[in-house]
Amino acid sequence: MEQQTCACHEKKVRSEQEVKSLIHRLNRIEGQIRGIRGMVERDCYCPDILVQSAAVTAAMNAFSKELLASHIRTCVADDIRAGNDAVIDELLATLQKLMK
């Protein structure tokens, strides 16, 4: 797999299992999105599309919860143990963005 530069603030080394789990979730979501696009192209009934859209939203929420839990268990906990209390403000800002 080609290594790309991350357009983010920091990098996080994830276990192979964590990467597999996150990628698996994203692949399923990607498939759901393609399915919804197909439904629109086939002029499917609006409520049927909306049900599938709600399923994608639930899947994205599950992805975010898994990633957030991992972040708190690793990055946040490690930074607090190292005396970097600024990570708490970063976490709160992240939670504010997630709850919009």
C-alpha positions as CSV (number, residue, x, y, z in Angstrom):
1,M,0.0,0.0,0.0
2,E,1.3,3.4,-0.9
3,Q,2.2,5.6,2.1
4,Q,0.6,9.0,2.0
5,T,1.4,12.0,4.1
6,C,-1.3,12.7,6.6
7,A,-2.7,16.3,6.4
8,C,-3.2,16.3,10.2
9,H,-1.5,17.7,13.3
10,E,0.1,14.5,14.5
11,K,0.5,10.9,13.6
12,K,-0.7,7.8,15.5
13,V,0.7,4.4,15.3
14,R,-2.2,1.9,15.3
15,S,-2.0,-1.8,15.8
16,E,-2.6,-4.0,12.8
17,Q,-5.9,-5.2,14.4
18,E,-7.1,-1.6,14.9
19,V,-6.3,-0.7,11.4
20,K,-8.1,-3.8,10.1
21,S,-11.2,-3.1,12.2
22,L,-11.4,0.6,11.1
23,I,-10.8,-0.2,7.4
24,H,-13.4,-3.0,7.6
25,R,-16.0,-0.5,8.9
26,L,-15.0,2.1,6.3
27,N,-15.3,-0.5,3.5
28,R,-18.8,-1.5,4.6
29,I,-19.8,2.2,4.7
30,E,-18.3,2.8,1.3
31,G,-20.4,-0.1,0.0
32,Q,-23.5,1.4,1.6
33,I,-22.9,4.8,0.0
34,R,-22.5,3.1,-3.4
35,G,-25.8,1.3,-2.8
36,I,-27.5,4.6,-2.0
37,R,-26.1,6.2,-5.1
38,G,-27.5,3.2,-7.1
39,M,-30.9,3.6,-5.5
40,V,-31.0,7.3,-6.5
41,E,-29.9,6.4,-10.1
42,R,-32.7,3.7,-10.2
43,D,-35.3,6.3,-8.9
44,C,-36.0,4.3,-5.8
45,Y,-38.7,5.5,-3.4
46,C,-37.5,8.3,-1.1
47,P,-38.3,6.5,2.3
48,D,-36.3,3.5,1.1
49,I,-33.3,5.7,0.4
50,L,-33.7,7.5,3.7
51,V,-33.7,4.2,5.6
52,Q,-30.4,3.3,3.9
53,S,-29.1,6.8,4.7
54,A,-29.9,6.4,8.4
55,A,-28.0,3.1,8.3
56,V,-24.9,4.9,6.9
57,T,-25.2,7.5,9.7
58,A,-25.4,4.8,12.3
59,A,-22.4,3.0,10.7
60,M,-20.4,6.3,10.7
61,N,-21.3,6.9,14.4
62,A,-20.1,3.4,15.3
63,F,-16.8,4.1,13.4
64,S,-16.4,7.4,15.3
65,K,-17.1,5.8,18.7
66,E,-14.6,3.1,18.0
67,L,-11.9,5.6,17.0
68,L,-12.7,7.9,19.9
69,A,-12.5,5.1,22.4
70,S,-9.1,4.1,21.1
71,H,-7.9,7.7,21.2
72,I,-9.0,8.1,24.8
73,R,-7.5,4.8,25.9
74,T,-4.1,5.5,24.2
75,C,-3.3,9.1,23.1
76,V,-5.2,10.9,25.8
77,A,-4.3,8.5,28.7
78,D,-0.6,8.6,27.6
79,D,-0.5,12.4,27.4
80,I,-2.1,12.8,30.8
81,R,0.3,10.3,32.4
82,A,3.2,12.3,30.8
83,G,1.8,15.5,32.4
84,N,0.4,17.0,29.2
85,D,-3.0,18.2,30.5
86,A,-3.5,20.3,27.3
87,V,-4.8,17.0,25.7
88,I,-7.9,17.4,27.8
89,D,-8.8,20.7,26.1
90,E,-8.0,19.0,22.7
91,L,-10.4,16.2,23.6
92,L,-13.1,18.6,24.7
93,A,-12.8,20.5,21.4
94,T,-13.0,17.3,19.5
95,L,-16.1,16.2,21.4
96,Q,-17.7,19.6,20.7
97,K,-17.1,19.1,16.9
98,L,-18.5,15.6,17.1
99,M,-21.7,16.8,18.8
100,K,-22.7,19.4,16.2
